[in-house]
Amino acid sequence: MAKTETAQKLNTIIGPESVVSGDLNVQGGLRIDGTVDGNIVATGPLTVGREGIIRAQSISASSATIGGSIEGDIAAPEKIHLEPSARIKGNMITKILIVEEGAIFTGSSDMPADEGS
């Protein structure tokens, strides 16, 4: 399946000193180095930097690379990558899950099979 340019483009950055309270709905990619208290929907990839913090009921993105802290459930159909500094408390749904040594994950993961398998 070909990806659209919008889905791959980084459109929004939440900087290190920024605090966002409320839900975010982003067309394209999102990088968080600050704090977000609210649900997130991104059509592209989500990146959470080492200092990034998300507190949400639900987080949805095409893929996710996590270096910071998340409290909430994550749905990323393509891939979720937990870097060594990642701290996750919640459930994850993804096709590919990468957990690097040092990452902390409390919750469950569901890796559904491809349709037609």
Buried (B, 14 or more C-beta within 10 A) or exposed (E): EEEEEEBEEEBBBBEEEEEBEEBBEBBBBBBBBBBBBBBBBBBBBBBBBBBBBBBBEBBBBBBBBBBBBBBBBBBBBBBBBBBEBBBBBBBBBBBEBEBEEEBEBEBEBEEEEEEEE
